[in-house]
Amino acid sequence: MIRQTTPRTGLRVTARVMPGAYPTGRKVSAAEFKAIRLTRHETCPQWNYTIHPQGAKNTELN
């Protein structure tokens, strides 16, 4: 279970359940995907990134 994951370095993982209905199979258009406020991390950017809420100010967005 991810909630109990703790590596030797002491990193702690927090997981929360967000109740609600989340439909599967939804297609995202190219325009919707481009509008995502995403900052890729320097280490392994294809897997490590932060998604910012709409309206968040960040000059380092890629």
PQR file of N, CA, C, O and H, with PARSE charges and radii, in Angstrom:
ATOM      1  N   MET A   1       0.841  -1.178   0.000 -0.4000 1.5000
ATOM      2  CA  MET A   1       0.000   0.000   0.000 -0.0000 2.0000
ATOM      3  C   MET A   1       0.889   1.246   0.000  0.5500 1.7000
ATOM      4  O   MET A   1       1.819   1.332   0.803 -0.5500 1.4000
ATOM      5  N   ILE A   2       0.624   2.204  -0.879 -0.4000 1.5000
ATOM      6  CA  ILE A   2       1.479   3.385  -1.033 -0.0000 2.0000
ATOM      7  C   ILE A   2       1.557   4.208   0.245  0.5500 1.7000
ATOM      8  O   ILE A   2       2.593   4.812   0.524 -0.5500 1.4000
ATOM      9  H   ILE A   2      -0.131   2.133  -1.531  0.4000 1.0000
ATOM     10  N   ARG A   3       0.498   4.241   1.015 -0.4000 1.5000
ATOM     11  CA  ARG A   3       0.481   5.049   2.236 -0.0000 2.0000
ATOM     12  C   ARG A   3       1.551   4.593   3.232  0.5500 1.7000
ATOM     13  O   ARG A   3       2.018   5.400   4.035 -0.5500 1.4000
ATOM     14  H   ARG A   3      -0.343   3.750   0.789  0.4000 1.0000
ATOM     15  N   GLN A   4       1.943   3.336   3.197 -0.4000 1.5000
ATOM     16  CA  GLN A   4       2.916   2.798   4.135 -0.0000 2.0000
ATOM     17  C   GLN A   4       4.336   2.814   3.577  0.5500 1.7000
ATOM     18  O   GLN A   4       5.249   2.304   4.227 -0.5500 1.4000
ATOM     19  H   GLN A   4       1.563   2.680   2.545  0.4000 1.0000
ATOM     20  N   THR A   5       4.545   3.380   2.401 -0.4000 1.5000
ATOM     21  CA  THR A   5       5.858   3.411   1.765 -0.0000 2.0000
ATOM     22  C   THR A   5       6.768   4.435   2.438  0.5500 1.7000
ATOM     23  O   THR A   5       6.404   5.604   2.569 -0.5500 1.4000
ATOM     24  H   THR A   5       3.803   3.794   1.873  0.4000 1.0000
ATOM     25  N   THR A   6       7.942   3.999   2.861 -0.4000 1.5000
ATOM     26  CA  THR A   6       8.951   4.886   3.431 -0.0000 2.0000
ATOM     27  C   THR A   6      10.326   4.358   3.040  0.5500 1.7000
ATOM     28  O   THR A   6      10.733   3.308   3.539 -0.5500 1.4000
ATOM     29  H   THR A   6       8.238   3.050   2.754  0.4000 1.0000
ATOM     30  N   PRO A   7      11.059   5.051   2.163 -0.5600 1.5000
ATOM     31  CA  PRO A   7      12.399   4.594   1.801  0.2800 2.0000
ATOM     32  C   PRO A   7      13.405   4.897   2.913  0.5500 1.7000
ATOM     33  O   PRO A   7      13.077   5.575   3.887 -0.5500 1.4000
ATOM     34  N   ARG A   8      14.594   4.407   2.764 -0.4000 1.5000
ATOM     35  CA  ARG A   8      15.637   4.595   3.770 -0.0000 2.0000
ATOM     36  C   ARG A   8      15.978   6.064   3.998  0.5500 1.7000
ATOM     37  O   ARG A   8      16.439   6.424   5.081 -0.5500 1.4000
ATOM     38  H   ARG A   8      14.860   3.857   1.973  0.4000 1.0000
ATOM     39  N   THR A   9      15.761   6.918   2.998 -0.4000 1.5000
ATOM     40  CA  THR A   9      16.108   8.333   3.134 -0.0000 2.0000
ATOM     41  C   THR A   9      15.145   9.091   4.033  0.5500 1.7000
ATOM     42  O   THR A   9      15.415  10.236   4.393 -0.5500 1.4000
ATOM     43  H   THR A   9      15.386   6.625   2.118  0.4000 1.0000
ATOM     44  N   GLY A  10      14.029   8.476   4.401 -0.4000 1.5000
ATOM     45  CA  GLY A  10      13.088   9.118   5.306 -0.0000 2.0000
ATOM     46  C   GLY A  10      11.941   9.818   4.609  0.5500 1.7000
ATOM     47  O   GLY A  10      11.115  10.442   5.277 -0.5500 1.4000
ATOM     48  H   GLY A  10      13.810   7.545   4.109  0.4000 1.0000
ATOM     49  N   LEU A  11      11.860   9.738   3.288 -0.4000 1.5000
ATOM     50  CA  LEU A  11      10.749  10.336   2.558 -0.0000 2.0000
ATOM     51  C   LEU A  11       9.441   9.733   3.046  0.5500 1.7000
ATOM     52  O   LEU A  11       9.341   8.520   3.231 -0.5500 1.4000
ATOM     53  H   LEU A  11      12.531   9.232   2.745  0.4000 1.0000
ATOM     54  N   ARG A  12       8.449  10.572   3.252 -0.4000 1.5000
ATOM     55  CA  ARG A  12       7.137  10.090   3.667 -0.0000 2.0000
ATOM     56  C   ARG A  12       6.144  10.389   2.552  0.5500 1.7000
ATOM     57  O   ARG A  12       6.159  11.472   1.967 -0.5500 1.4000
ATOM     58  H   ARG A  12       8.530  11.557   3.101  0.4000 1.0000
ATOM     59  N   VAL A  13       5.295   9.432   2.268 -0.4000 1.5000
ATOM     60  CA  VAL A  13       4.295   9.554   1.215 -0.0000 2.0000
ATOM     61  C   VAL A  13       2.931   9.725   1.859  0.5500 1.7000
ATOM     62  O   VAL A  13       2.587   9.008   2.799 -0.5500 1.4000
ATOM     63  H   VAL A  13       5.283   8.552   2.743  0.4000 1.0000
ATOM     64  N   THR A  14       2.154  10.674   1.354 -0.4000 1.5000
ATOM     65  CA  THR A  14       0.797  10.892   1.843 -0.0000 2.0000
ATOM     66  C   THR A  14      -0.167  10.606   0.700  0.5500 1.7000
ATOM     67  O   THR A  14       0.022  11.097  -0.413 -0.5500 1.4000
ATOM     68  H   THR A  14       2.433  11.257   0.591  0.4000 1.0000
ATOM     69  N   ALA A  15      -1.187   9.823   0.968 -0.4000 1.5000
ATOM     70  CA  ALA A  15      -2.205   9.513  -0.034 -0.0000 2.0000
ATOM     71  C   ALA A  15      -3.566   9.848   0.548  0.5500 1.7000
ATOM     72  O   ALA A  15      -3.844   9.561   1.712 -0.5500 1.4000
ATOM     73  H   ALA A  15      -1.340   9.424   1.872  0.4000 1.0000
ATOM     74  N   ARG A  16      -4.406  10.454  -0.265 -0.4000 1.5000
ATOM     75  CA  ARG A  16      -5.753  10.801   0.183 -0.0000 2.0000
ATOM     76  C   ARG A  16      -6.769  10.296  -0.830  0.5500 1.7000
ATOM     77  O   ARG A  16      -6.509  10.284  -2.033 -0.5500 1.4000
ATOM     78  H   ARG A  16      -4.180  10.687  -1.211  0.4000 1.0000
ATOM     79  N   VAL A  17      -7.909   9.887  -0.339 -0.4000 1.5000
ATOM     80  CA  VAL A  17      -9.004   9.473  -1.207 -0.0000 2.0000
ATOM     81  C   VAL A  17      -9.818  10.719  -1.544  0.5500 1.7000
ATOM     82  O   VAL A  17     -10.211  11.474  -0.655 -0.5500 1.4000
ATOM     83  H   VAL A  17      -8.119   9.897   0.638  0.4000 1.0000
ATOM     84  N   MET A  18     -10.063  10.922  -2.826 -0.4000 1.5000
ATOM     85  CA  MET A  18     -10.893  12.040  -3.271 -0.0000 2.0000
ATOM     86  C   MET A  18     -12.196  11.455  -3.805  0.5500 1.7000
ATOM     87  O   MET A  18     -12.265  11.042  -4.962 -0.5500 1.4000
ATOM     88  H   MET A  18      -9.743  10.308  -3.548  0.4000 1.0000
ATOM     89  N   PRO A  19     -13.233  11.418  -2.961 -0.5600 1.5000
ATOM     90  CA  PRO A  19     -14.485  10.805  -3.395  0.2800 2.0000
ATOM     91  C   PRO A  19     -15.108  11.565  -4.555  0.5500 1.7000
ATOM     92  O   PRO A  19     -15.013  12.789  -4.644 -0.5500 1.4000
ATOM     93  N   GLY A  20     -15.732  10.830  -5.420 -0.4000 1.5000
ATOM     94  CA  GLY A  20     -16.402  11.446  -6.548 -0.0000 2.0000
ATOM     95  C   GLY A  20     -16.462  10.480  -7.709  0.5500 1.7000
ATOM     96  O   GLY A  20     -15.893   9.390  -7.656 -0.5500 1.4000
ATOM     97  H   GLY A  20     -15.809   9.835  -5.348  0.4000 1.0000
ATOM     98  N   ALA A  21     -17.144  10.881  -8.745 -0.4000 1.5000
ATOM     99  CA  ALA A  21     -17.254  10.075  -9.956 -0.0000 2.0000
ATOM    100  C   ALA A  21     -16.220  10.562 -10.964  0.5500 1.7000
ATOM    101  O   ALA A  21     -16.195  11.743 -11.311 -0.5500 1.4000
ATOM    102  H   ALA A  21     -17.606  11.767  -8.788  0.4000 1.0000
ATOM    103  N   TYR A  22     -15.387   9.675 -11.422 -0.4000 1.5000
ATOM    104  CA  TYR A  22     -14.344  10.007 -12.381 -0.0000 2.0000
ATOM    105  C   TYR A  22     -14.508   9.105 -13.598  0.5500 1.7000
ATOM    106  O   TYR A  22     -14.072   7.954 -13.585 -0.5500 1.4000
ATOM    107  H   TYR A  22     -15.408   8.715 -11.140  0.4000 1.0000
ATOM    108  N   PRO A  23     -15.134   9.623 -14.647 -0.5600 1.5000
ATOM    109  CA  PRO A  23     -15.399   8.796 -15.824  0.2800 2.0000
ATOM    110  C   PRO A  23     -14.098   8.348 -16.501  0.5500 1.7000
ATOM    111  O   PRO A  23     -13.125   9.099 -16.567 -0.5500 1.4000
ATOM    112  N   THR A  24     -14.103   7.132 -16.993 -0.4000 1.5000
ATOM    113  CA  THR A  24     -12.945   6.601 -17.714 -0.0000 2.0000
ATOM    114  C   THR A  24     -13.157   6.752 -19.209  0.5500 1.7000
ATOM    115  O   THR A  24     -14.284   6.920 -19.675 -0.5500 1.4000
ATOM    116  H   THR A  24     -14.893   6.522 -16.940  0.4000 1.0000
ATOM    117  N   GLY A  25     -12.080   6.692 -19.947 -0.4000 1.5000
ATOM    118  CA  GLY A  25     -12.170   6.731 -21.398 -0.0000 2.0000
ATOM    119  C   GLY A  25     -12.338   8.127 -21.974  0.5500 1.7000
ATOM    120  O   GLY A  25     -12.571   8.267 -23.175 -0.5500 1.4000
ATOM    121  H   GLY A  25     -11.165   6.556 -19.569  0.4000 1.0000
ATOM    122  N   ARG A  26     -12.228   9.154 -21.161 -0.4000 1.5000
ATOM    123  CA  ARG A  26     -12.379  10.525 -21.661 -0.0000 2.0000
ATOM    124  C   ARG A  26     -11.175  10.899 -22.500  0.5500 1.7000
ATOM    125  O   ARG A  26     -10.038  10.683 -22.082 -0.5500 1.4000
ATOM    126  H   ARG A  26     -12.039   9.041 -20.186  0.4000 1.0000
ATOM    127  N   LYS A  27     -11.403  11.447 -23.654 -0.4000 1.5000
ATOM    128  CA  LYS A  27     -10.335  11.879 -24.549 -0.0000 2.0000
ATOM    129  C   LYS A  27     -10.001  13.341 -24.276  0.5500 1.7000
ATOM    130  O   LYS A  27     -10.897  14.170 -24.120 -0.5500 1.4000
ATOM    131  H   LYS A  27     -12.327  11.623 -23.994  0.4000 1.0000
ATOM    132  N   VAL A  28      -8.725  13.649 -24.221 -0.4000 1.5000
ATOM    133  CA  VAL A  28      -8.258  15.013 -23.983 -0.0000 2.0000
ATOM    134  C   VAL A  28      -7.764  15.574 -25.315  0.5500 1.7000
ATOM    135  O   VAL A  28      -6.922  14.962 -25.974 -0.5500 1.4000
ATOM    136  H   VAL A  28      -7.997  12.976 -24.348  0.4000 1.0000
ATOM    137  N   SER A  29      -8.281  16.726 -25.708 -0.4000 1.5000
ATOM    138  CA  SER A  29      -7.866  17.335 -26.977 -0.0000 2.0000
ATOM    139  C   SER A  29      -6.457  17.904 -26.836  0.5500 1.7000
ATOM    140  O   SER A  29      -5.972  18.105 -25.723 -0.5500 1.4000
ATOM    141  H   SER A  29      -8.964  17.223 -25.173  0.4000 1.0000
ATOM    142  N   ALA A  30      -5.813  18.159 -27.947 -0.4000 1.5000
ATOM    143  CA  ALA A  30      -4.469  18.750 -27.948 -0.0000 2.0000
ATOM    144  C   ALA A  30      -4.494  20.116 -27.248  0.5500 1.7000
ATOM    145  O   ALA A  30      -3.561  20.455 -26.520 -0.5500 1.4000
ATOM    146  H   ALA A  30      -6.207  17.996 -28.852  0.4000 1.0000
ATOM    147  N   ALA A  31      -5.550  20.891 -27.465 -0.4000 1.5000
ATOM    148  CA  ALA A  31      -5.667  22.213 -26.838 -0.0000 2.0000
ATOM    149  C   ALA A  31      -5.801  22.089 -25.319  0.5500 1.7000
ATOM    150  O   ALA A  31      -5.184  22.855 -24.579 -0.5500 1.4000
ATOM    151  H   ALA A  31      -6.308  20.615 -28.056  0.4000 1.0000
ATOM    152  N   GLU A  32      -6.613  21.120 -24.847 -0.4000 1.5000
ATOM    153  CA  GLU A  32      -6.763  20.904 -23.407 -0.0000 2.0000
ATOM    154  C   GLU A  32      -5.432  20.480 -22.789  0.5500 1.7000
ATOM    155  O   GLU A  32      -5.059  20.956 -21.717 -0.5500 1.4000
ATOM    156  H   GLU A  32      -7.115  20.498 -25.448  0.4000 1.0000
ATOM    157  N   PHE A  33      -4.722  19.587 -23.466 -0.4000 1.5000
ATOM    158  CA  PHE A  33      -3.443  19.112 -22.944 -0.0000 2.0000
ATOM    159  C   PHE A  33      -2.424  20.248 -22.883  0.5500 1.7000
ATOM    160  O   PHE A  33      -1.664  20.354 -21.921 -0.5500 1.4000
ATOM    161  H   PHE A  33      -5.025  19.200 -24.337  0.4000 1.0000
ATOM    162  N   LYS A  34      -2.410  21.082 -23.896 -0.4000 1.5000
ATOM    163  CA  LYS A  34      -1.473  22.210 -23.928 -0.0000 2.0000
ATOM    164  C   LYS A  34      -1.769  23.221 -22.817  0.5500 1.7000
ATOM    165  O   LYS A  34      -0.865  23.915 -22.351 -0.5500 1.4000
ATOM    166  H   LYS A  34      -3.028  20.996 -24.678  0.4000 1.0000
ATOM    167  N   ALA A  35      -3.036  23.304 -22.393 -0.4000 1.5000
ATOM    168  CA  ALA A  35      -3.431  24.256 -21.355 -0.0000 2.0000
ATOM    169  C   ALA A  35      -3.047  23.803 -19.945  0.5500 1.7000
ATOM    170  O   ALA A  35      -3.156  24.583 -18.999 -0.5500 1.4000
ATOM    171  H   ALA A  35      -3.770  22.740 -22.771  0.4000 1.0000
ATOM    172  N   ILE A  36      -2.601  22.553 -19.792 -0.4000 1.5000
ATOM    173  CA  ILE A  36      -2.200  22.056 -18.475 -0.0000 2.0000
ATOM    174  C   ILE A  36      -0.957  22.806 -18.029  0.5500 1.7000
ATOM    175  O   ILE A  36       0.019  22.905 -18.773 -0.5500 1.4000
ATOM    176  H   ILE A  36      -2.513  21.920 -20.560  0.4000 1.0000
ATOM    177  N   ARG A  37      -0.993  23.332 -16.817 -0.4000 1.5000
ATOM    178  CA  ARG A  37       0.142  24.092 -16.271 -0.0000 2.0000
ATOM    179  C   ARG A  37       1.094  23.099 -15.615  0.5500 1.7000
ATOM    180  O   ARG A  37       0.918  22.712 -14.460 -0.5500 1.4000
ATOM    181  H   ARG A  37      -1.785  23.251 -16.212  0.4000 1.0000
ATOM    182  N   LEU A  38       2.101  22.700 -16.375 -0.4000 1.5000
ATOM    183  CA  LEU A  38       2.990  21.613 -16.010 -0.0000 2.0000
ATOM    184  C   LEU A  38       4.423  22.107 -15.903  0.5500 1.7000
ATOM    185  O   LEU A  38       4.905  22.810 -16.792 -0.5500 1.4000
ATOM    186  H   LEU A  38       2.244  23.014 -17.313  0.4000 1.0000
ATOM    187  N   THR A  39       5.109  21.746 -14.825 -0.4000 1.5000
ATOM    188  CA  THR A  39       6.536  22.022 -14.683 -0.0000 2.0000
ATOM    189  C   THR A  39       7.243  20.683 -14.577  0.5500 1.7000
ATOM    190  O   THR A  39       7.009  19.925 -13.635 -0.5500 1.4000
ATOM    191  H   THR A  39       4.718  21.174 -14.104  0.4000 1.0000
ATOM    192  N   ARG A  40       8.104  20.391 -15.536 -0.4000 1.5000
ATOM    193  CA  ARG A  40       8.860  19.136 -15.504 -0.0000 2.0000
ATOM    194  C   ARG A  40      10.081  19.305 -14.613  0.5500 1.7000
ATOM    195  O   ARG A  40      10.724  20.354 -14.623 -0.5500 1.4000
ATOM    196  H   ARG A  40       8.294  21.007 -16.301  0.4000 1.0000
ATOM    197  N   HIS A  41      10.395  18.281 -13.851 -0.4000 1.5000
ATOM    198  CA  HIS A  41      11.543  18.314 -12.953 -0.0000 2.0000
ATOM    199  C   HIS A  41      12.813  17.994 -13.737  0.5500 1.7000
ATOM    200  O   HIS A  41      12.765  17.332 -14.774 -0.5500 1.4000
ATOM    201  H   HIS A  41       9.872  17.428 -13.842  0.4000 1.0000
ATOM    202  N   GLU A  42      13.926  18.463 -13.237 -0.4000 1.5000
ATOM    203  CA  GLU A  42      15.205  18.265 -13.912 -0.0000 2.0000
ATOM    204  C   GLU A  42      15.575  16.780 -13.980  0.5500 1.7000
ATOM    205  O   GLU A  42      16.103  16.314 -14.989 -0.5500 1.4000
ATOM    206  H   GLU A  42      13.965  19.001 -12.395  0.4000 1.0000
ATOM    207  N   THR A  43      15.299  16.050 -12.914 -0.4000 1.5000
ATOM    208  CA  THR A  43      15.601  14.625 -12.883 -0.0000 2.0000
ATOM    209  C   THR A  43      14.438  13.857 -13.486  0.5500 1.7000
ATOM    210  O   THR A  43      13.317  13.930 -12.982 -0.5500 1.4000
ATOM    211  H   THR A  43      14.870  16.428 -12.094  0.4000 1.0000
ATOM    212  N   CYS A  44      14.687  13.133 -14.542 -0.4000 1.5000
ATOM    213  CA  CYS A  44      13.704  12.273 -15.201 -0.0000 2.0000
ATOM    214  C   CYS A  44      12.396  13.019 -15.510  0.5500 1.7000
ATOM    215  O   CYS A  44      11.340  12.643 -15.002 -0.5500 1.4000
ATOM    216  H   CYS A  44      15.597  13.073 -14.953  0.4000 1.0000
ATOM    217  N   PRO A  45      12.458  14.066 -16.334 -0.5600 1.5000
ATOM    218  CA  PRO A  45      11.298  14.936 -16.560  0.2800 2.0000
ATOM    219  C   PRO A  45      10.081  14.242 -17.177  0.5500 1.7000
ATOM    220  O   PRO A  45       8.961  14.732 -17.031 -0.5500 1.4000
ATOM    221  N   GLN A  46      10.276  13.125 -17.855 -0.4000 1.5000
ATOM    222  CA  GLN A  46       9.114  12.444 -18.429 -0.0000 2.0000
ATOM    223  C   GLN A  46       8.260  11.779 -17.352  0.5500 1.7000
ATOM    224  O   GLN A  46       7.085  11.496 -17.583 -0.5500 1.4000
ATOM    225  H   GLN A  46      11.185  12.727 -17.974  0.4000 1.0000
ATOM    226  N   TRP A  47       8.843  11.526 -16.169 -0.4000 1.5000
ATOM    227  CA  TRP A  47       8.096  10.905 -15.074 -0.0000 2.0000
ATOM    228  C   TRP A  47       7.871  11.840 -13.904  0.5500 1.7000
ATOM    229  O   TRP A  47       6.902  11.676 -13.163 -0.5500 1.4000
ATOM    230  H   TRP A  47       9.798  11.757 -15.981  0.4000 1.0000
ATOM    231  N   ASN A  48       8.743  12.815 -13.721 -0.4000 1.5000
ATOM    232  CA  ASN A  48       8.671  13.697 -12.553 -0.0000 2.0000
ATOM    233  C   ASN A  48       8.250  15.101 -12.976  0.5500 1.7000
ATOM    234  O   ASN A  48       8.978  15.796 -13.684 -0.5500 1.4000
ATOM    235  H   ASN A  48       9.530  12.949 -14.323  0.4000 1.0000
ATOM    236  N   TYR A  49       7.079  15.497 -12.534 -0.4000 1.5000
ATOM    237  CA  TYR A  49       6.554  16.814 -12.892 -0.0000 2.0000
ATOM    238  C   TYR A  49       5.556  17.263 -11.840  0.5500 1.7000
ATOM    239  O   TYR A  49       5.074  16.468 -11.035 -0.5500 1.4000
ATOM    240  H   TYR A  49       6.488  14.932 -11.959  0.4000 1.0000
ATOM    241  N   THR A  50       5.258  18.551 -11.865 -0.4000 1.5000
ATOM    242  CA  THR A  50       4.257  19.131 -10.982 -0.0000 2.0000
ATOM    243  C   THR A  50       3.170  19.728 -11.852  0.5500 1.7000
ATOM    244  O   THR A  50       3.467  20.462 -12.795 -0.5500 1.4000
ATOM    245  H   THR A  50       5.650  19.197 -12.519  0.4000 1.0000
ATOM    246  N   ILE A  51       1.923  19.428 -11.553 -0.4000 1.5000
ATOM    247  CA  ILE A  51       0.788  20.029 -12.249 -0.0000 2.0000
ATOM    248  C   ILE A  51       0.253  21.122 -11.341  0.5500 1.7000
ATOM    249  O   ILE A  51      -0.119  20.860 -10.197 -0.5500 1.4000
ATOM    250  H   ILE A  51       1.682  18.831 -10.787  0.4000 1.0000
ATOM    251  N   HIS A  52       0.215  22.348 -11.848 -0.4000 1.5000
ATOM    252  CA  HIS A  52      -0.230  23.505 -11.079 -0.0000 2.0000
ATOM    253  C   HIS A  52      -1.709  23.781 -11.347  0.5500 1.7000
ATOM    254  O   HIS A  52      -2.193  23.528 -12.450 -0.5500 1.4000
ATOM    255  H   HIS A  52       0.518  22.561 -12.777  0.4000 1.0000
ATOM    256  N   PRO A  53      -2.425  24.293 -10.358 -0.5600 1.5000
ATOM    257  CA  PRO A  53      -3.826  24.650 -10.580  0.2800 2.0000
ATOM    258  C   PRO A  53      -3.946  25.765 -11.621  0.5500 1.7000
ATOM    259  O   PRO A  53      -3.010  26.540 -11.820 -0.5500 1.4000
ATOM    260  N   GLN A  54      -5.072  25.839 -12.264 -0.4000 1.5000
ATOM    261  CA  GLN A  54      -5.320  26.923 -13.214 -0.0000 2.0000
ATOM    262  C   GLN A  54      -5.197  28.250 -12.473  0.5500 1.7000
ATOM    263  O   GLN A  54      -5.710  28.393 -11.363 -0.5500 1.4000
ATOM    264  H   GLN A  54      -5.833  25.210 -12.102  0.4000 1.0000
ATOM    265  N   GLY A  55      -4.526  29.209 -13.075 -0.4000 1.5000
ATOM    266  CA  GLY A  55      -4.351  30.509 -12.473 -0.0000 2.0000
ATOM    267  C   GLY A  55      -3.113  30.620 -11.608  0.5500 1.7000
ATOM    268  O   GLY A  55      -2.794  31.711 -11.135 -0.5500 1.4000
ATOM    269  H   GLY A  55      -4.108  29.092 -13.977  0.4000 1.0000
ATOM    270  N   ALA A  56      -2.397  29.507 -11.383 -0.4000 1.5000
ATOM    271  CA  ALA A  56      -1.165  29.559 -10.580 -0.0000 2.0000
ATOM    272  C   ALA A  56      -0.102  30.311 -11.361  0.5500 1.7000
ATOM    273  O   ALA A  56       0.010  30.153 -12.577 -0.5500 1.4000
ATOM    274  H   ALA A  56      -2.656  28.620 -11.767  0.4000 1.0000
ATOM    275  N   LYS A  57       0.666  31.114 -10.678 -0.4000 1.5000
ATOM    276  CA  LYS A  57       1.727  31.893 -11.332 -0.0000 2.0000
ATOM    277  C   LYS A  57       3.044  31.138 -11.176  0.5500 1.7000
ATOM    278  O   LYS A  57       3.461  30.824 -10.062 -0.5500 1.4000
ATOM    279  H   LYS A  57       0.575  31.242  -9.690  0.4000 1.0000
ATOM    280  N   ASN A  58       3.691  30.852 -12.297 -0.4000 1.5000
ATOM    281  CA  ASN A  58       4.981  30.174 -12.270 -0.0000 2.0000
ATOM    282  C   ASN A  58       5.698  30.512 -13.571  0.5500 1.7000
ATOM    283  O   ASN A  58       5.211  30.175 -14.650 -0.5500 1.4000
ATOM    284  H   ASN A  58       3.352  31.108 -13.202  0.4000 1.0000
ATOM    285  N   THR A  59       6.825  31.159 -13.483 -0.4000 1.5000
ATOM    286  CA  THR A  59       7.536  31.575 -14.696 -0.0000 2.0000
ATOM    287  C   THR A  59       8.370  30.446 -15.279  0.5500 1.7000
ATOM    288  O   THR A  59       8.923  30.601 -16.367 -0.5500 1.4000
ATOM    289  H   THR A  59       7.220  31.432 -12.607  0.4000 1.0000
ATOM    290  N   GLU A  60       8.479  29.306 -14.585 -0.4000 1.5000
ATOM    291  CA  GLU A  60       9.307  28.210 -15.066 -0.0000 2.0000
ATOM    292  C   GLU A  60       8.502  27.118 -15.733  0.5500 1.7000
ATOM    293  O   GLU A  60       8.999  25.999 -15.869 -0.5500 1.4000
ATOM    294  H   GLU A  60       8.030  29.180 -13.700  0.4000 1.0000
ATOM    295  N   LEU A  61       7.291  27.391 -16.152 -0.4000 1.5000
ATOM    296  CA  LEU A  61       6.471  26.372 -16.799 -0.0000 2.0000
ATOM    297  C   LEU A  61       7.053  26.025 -18.163  0.5500 1.7000
ATOM    298  O   LEU A  61       7.541  26.890 -18.891 -0.5500 1.4000
ATOM    299  H   LEU A  61       6.887  28.299 -16.042  0.4000 1.0000
ATOM    300  N   ASN A  62       6.988  24.733 -18.491 -0.4000 1.5000
ATOM    301  CA  ASN A  62       7.487  24.261 -19.796 -0.0000 2.0000
ATOM    302  C   ASN A  62       6.330  23.968 -20.705  0.5500 1.7000
ATOM    303  O   ASN A  62       6.532  23.560 -21.849 -0.5500 1.4000
ATOM    304  H   ASN A  62       6.592  24.031 -17.899  0.4000 1.0000
TER
END
